[in-house]
Amino acid sequence: MFFIVFVVSKTRPPITWRILLESIFCSLFGATLNQYCYFFGLQNTTATIAVAVANTLPAVTFIVTALFRVEKLEIRTRVGQAKVIGTCVCVGGAMLLSFYHGRVIPVPESGVHLKLSEKAAAGGASILGPFLIIASGVAWAFWLMVQTKLSRRFPVPFTSTTMMCFFSSIQCVFVSLIINHSSAAWLPKSGIQIGAIFYAGIVPSAIGFCLMSWTTGKRGPLYVSVFSPLLLIIVAILSWALMNEKLYVGTLLGAVLIVVGLYTVLWGKSKEMEANRKAAKPAESQGLDHLELQMPKADADQSRAPNP
């Protein structure tokens, strides 16, 4: 990534103090706070519940952007009502998923089981886990809001991603030293931990942030989370197959409500974008109607000259 920064250094816009400060804020909310809250929440819940609660991101993003007046509320329109109702359904699904389990859904075992995942699957699920996942979504929403402005002002996703990862590395080291002073906590104890560290640094952080930064600058902060329900399905299947995770009625109902609310918010957002495009086309055509056709001065002089 640093090699790419040096390659595009001659063509990219200059890095000003404002861009540098926004990159620091992006690293703080998008990487540091987001990952710390998510991983601590993951320790106190299951992987399926964590991903299901993370699907409230569009609703949380709408609340944060509405409070800062980035998104329009428009409660009297169908678009505004869809976004508000979808947000309420998402939050309600997250609360149901957090406080109610119900009966176990009888699902047969997959026959494939990893012994390394027994400890993770046996980890206790508490109320603290989902709330920390929601806090991670709030930090993510702040990152999307700041990243949208940064991507439009500094449209170089490779450079901005490298800067964000660099600042986040410094912040994570500082926070980790405060939380745990033991040097043994910094050393990986198995090969799977080393592989997980490299995978998390390369795929979700480097490649993932770069792609999401580019998409956010093109389509806006809500569009990034359109495919998050697909992650819920994949994690639920892998948790059942590899970790022998049990599925509860409350988990299923909460996940369904979150997905329904998610797509309701995204439907409202898509209709809003479509209305904005339709409103922009007449304005552009009206501006073209006011343009006057002017002949070049040389051609105008030749047209006024008498014919021989």
C-alpha positions in Angstrom: 0.0 0.0 0.0 2.8 2.4 0.8 4.3 1.6 -2.6 1.1 2.7 -4.3 1.1 5.9 -2.3 4.6 6.8 -3.7 3.5 5.8 -7.3 0.5 8.1 -7.3 2.2 10.9 -5.4 2.8 12.9 -8.6 -0.8 12.7 -9.7 -2.9 12.9 -6.5 -4.1 16.2 -4.9 -1.8 17.7 -2.2 -2.4 16.5 1.4 -3.4 19.5 3.4 -3.8 19.8 7.2 -7.6 19.5 6.8 -7.3 16.2 4.9 -4.8 14.9 7.4 -7.1 15.8 10.3 -10.1 14.1 8.6 -7.9 11.0 8.0 -7.2 10.9 11.7 -10.9 11.1 12.5 -11.6 8.4 9.9 -9.0 6.1 11.5 -10.4 6.8 15.0 -14.0 6.0 14.2 -13.7 3.6 11.2 -10.9 1.4 12.5 -9.9 1.9 16.1 -13.3 2.4 18.0 -15.2 0.3 15.5 -12.9 -2.7 15.9 -12.4 -2.5 19.6 -16.1 -2.3 20.3 -16.8 -5.1 17.8 -14.2 -7.5 19.1 -15.1 -6.9 22.7 -18.8 -7.4 21.8 -17.9 -10.6 19.9 -16.3 -12.0 23.1 -19.7 -11.6 24.9 -22.0 -13.0 22.2 -22.1 -15.4 19.3 -21.0 -14.8 15.8 -24.5 -15.0 14.3 -25.9 -12.5 16.8 -22.9 -10.2 16.3 -23.5 -10.1 12.5 -27.3 -9.7 12.9 -26.9 -6.7 15.2 -24.2 -5.3 12.9 -27.0 -5.2 10.2 -28.5 -2.3 12.1 -25.8 -0.1 10.5 -28.0 1.6 8.0 -30.5 2.5 10.7 -27.7 3.8 13.0 -26.2 5.6 10.0 -29.6 7.3 9.3 -30.0 8.4 12.9 -26.4 9.8 13.1 -26.6 11.6 9.7 -30.1 12.9 10.5 -28.9 14.3 13.8 -26.0 16.1 12.0 -28.4 17.1 9.2 -26.5 15.2 6.5 -29.7 13.2 5.7 -33.1 14.8 5.4 -35.8 13.4 7.7 -38.9 14.4 5.5 -41.3 12.6 7.8 -44.3 13.7 5.8 -43.2 11.9 2.6 -43.2 8.2 1.8 -39.4 8.2 1.6 -39.0 9.7 5.0 -41.6 7.4 6.6 -39.9 4.4 5.1 -36.5 5.4 6.6 -38.0 6.1 10.0 -40.1 2.9 10.1 -37.2 0.8 8.8 -35.0 2.3 11.5 -37.5 1.5 14.2 -37.9 -2.1 12.9 -34.1 -2.5 12.8 -33.7 -1.3 16.4 -36.6 -3.4 17.6 -35.1 -6.5 16.0 -31.8 -5.8 17.7 -33.5 -5.4 21.0 -35.5 -8.7 20.5 -32.4 -10.5 19.5 -30.5 -9.2 22.6 -33.1 -9.8 25.3 -35.0 -12.8 24.1 -33.8 -16.3 23.1 -36.8 -18.6 23.2 -36.7 -22.2 22.2 -33.9 -23.9 20.3 -34.8 -24.5 16.7 -34.1 -28.2 15.9 -31.5 -28.2 13.3 -29.4 -31.3 12.6 -25.7 -31.2 13.2 -23.5 -30.7 10.1 -21.0 -33.5 11.0 -18.1 -31.1 10.4 -16.7 -29.6 13.6 -13.5 -27.7 14.5 -12.1 -28.4 17.9 -10.4 -25.1 17.9 -13.8 -23.4 17.8 -15.2 -25.2 20.9 -14.0 -22.5 23.3 -15.4 -19.7 21.1 -18.7 -21.5 20.7 -19.0 -22.1 24.4 -18.4 -18.4 25.2 -21.1 -16.9 27.3 -23.6 -14.6 25.5 -24.6 -11.6 27.6 -26.5 -8.3 27.0 -23.2 -6.4 26.9 -22.2 -8.1 23.6 -25.0 -6.7 21.4 -24.8 -3.2 22.9 -21.0 -3.1 22.1 -21.8 -4.2 18.6 -24.3 -1.3 18.3 -21.6 1.0 19.7 -19.4 -0.3 16.9 -22.1 0.6 14.4 -22.3 4.1 15.8 -18.5 4.5 15.3 -18.9 3.1 11.8 -21.6 5.6 11.0 -19.4 8.5 12.0 -16.7 7.1 9.8 -19.0 6.8 6.8 -20.1 10.4 7.3 -16.6 11.8 7.5 -15.3 9.4 4.8 -17.9 10.7 2.4 -16.6 14.3 2.7 -13.0 13.1 2.6 -13.5 11.0 -0.6 -15.1 13.9 -2.4 -12.4 16.3 -1.3 -9.5 13.8 -1.7 -10.6 11.2 -4.3 -7.5 8.9 -4.0 -8.8 5.8 -2.2 -5.4 4.0 -2.0 -3.7 6.9 -0.3 -6.6 7.7 2.1 -6.8 4.0 3.1 -3.1 3.8 3.7 -3.2 7.0 5.9 -6.2 5.7 7.8 -4.6 2.3 8.5 -1.3 4.0 9.5 -3.0 6.3 12.0 -5.2 3.5 13.3 -2.2 1.3 14.0 -0.7 4.0 16.2 -4.0 4.5 18.0 -4.5 0.8 18.6 -1.0 0.4 20.0 -1.7 3.3 22.4 -5.1 1.9 23.5 -3.8 -1.6 23.9 -0.9 -0.4 26.1 -3.5 1.2 28.4 -5.8 -1.8 28.5 -3.1 -4.5 29.0 0.4 -3.9 30.1 1.5 -7.6 29.9 4.0 -8.3 27.1 2.7 -11.9 26.8 -0.6 -10.6 25.5 1.2 -9.2 22.4 2.6 -12.5 21.3 0.5 -14.9 19.2 0.3 -18.3 20.8 -0.7 -20.5 17.8 -0.5 -20.7 14.1 -4.2 -19.8 13.7 -3.7 -16.6 15.6 -0.9 -15.6 13.3 -3.0 -16.4 10.3 -5.9 -14.5 11.7 -3.7 -11.4 12.3 -2.4 -11.4 8.7 -5.9 -12.1 7.3 -7.5 -9.2 9.3 -4.7 -6.8 8.3 -4.8 -7.6 4.6 -8.4 -8.5 3.6 -10.8 -6.6 5.9 -8.5 -3.7 6.7 -6.4 -3.0 3.6 -8.5 -4.3 0.7 -11.9 -3.9 2.4 -11.4 -0.3 3.5 -10.1 0.6 0.1 -13.1 -0.8 -1.7 -15.6 0.7 0.8 -13.9 4.1 0.6 -14.2 4.1 -3.2 -17.8 3.0 -3.0 -18.7 5.5 -0.4 -17.3 8.3 -2.5 -19.4 7.1 -5.5 -22.7 6.2 -4.0 -22.9 7.7 -0.5 -22.8 6.4 3.1 -25.9 4.2 3.1 -25.1 2.2 -0.1 -22.1 0.5 1.4 -24.2 -1.6 3.8 -26.6 -2.9 1.1 -25.1 -6.4 1.0 -24.7 -6.9 4.7 -27.6 -9.4 5.0 -25.6 -11.7 2.8 -22.9 -11.7 5.5 -25.5 -12.8 8.0 -26.5 -15.8 6.0 -22.8 -16.8 5.4 -21.9 -16.5 9.1 -25.0 -18.4 10.2 -24.2 -21.3 7.9 -20.5 -21.4 8.9 -21.3 -21.1 12.6 -23.7 -24.0 12.3 -21.3 -26.1 10.3 -18.0 -25.4 12.0 -18.9 -24.2 15.5 -22.0 -26.2 16.2 -23.8 -23.0 17.1 -27.5 -23.4 18.1 -30.2 -21.2 16.5 -32.9 -19.8 18.8 -36.3 -18.5 17.9 -35.5 -15.1 19.2 -32.3 -14.9 17.2 -34.2 -15.9 14.0 -37.1 -13.4 14.6 -34.7 -10.6 15.5 -32.6 -11.3 12.4 -35.7 -11.3 10.2 -36.8 -7.9 11.6 -33.4 -6.4 11.2 -33.2 -7.5 7.5 -36.7 -6.2 6.8 -35.9 -2.9 8.5 -32.6 -2.7 6.6 -34.2 -3.1 3.2 -36.9 -0.6 4.2 -34.3 2.0 4.9 -32.4 1.3 1.8 -35.6 1.4 -0.3 -36.3 4.9 1.0 -32.8 5.9 0.3 -33.0 4.6 -3.3 -36.2 6.4 -3.9 -34.7 9.6 -2.5 -31.7 9.3 -4.9 -34.0 8.6 -7.8 -36.0 11.7 -7.0 -32.9 13.8 -6.7 -31.7 12.6 -10.2 -35.1 13.4 -11.7 -35.0 16.9 -10.1 -31.5 17.5 -11.4 -32.3 16.7 -15.1 -34.9 19.5 -15.6 -32.5 21.9 -13.9 -29.7 20.9 -16.3 -32.0 21.2 -19.4 -33.3 24.5 -18.2 -29.7 25.8 -17.9 -29.0 24.6 -21.4 -32.0 26.5 -22.8 -30.5 29.7 -21.5 -27.2 29.2 -23.3 -26.8 31.5 -26.4 -25.3 30.2 -29.5 -22.4 32.5 -30.3 -20.4 32.5 -33.5 -16.6 32.9 -33.4 -15.5 36.5 -34.1 -13.7 35.5 -37.3 -16.8 33.7 -38.7 -19.0 36.6 -37.7 -16.8 39.0 -39.6 -16.8 36.8 -42.7 -20.6 36.6 -42.6 -20.9 40.4 -42.4 -18.4 40.9 -45.3 -20.1 41.6 -48.7 -19.9 38.9 -51.3 -17.6 39.7 -54.3 
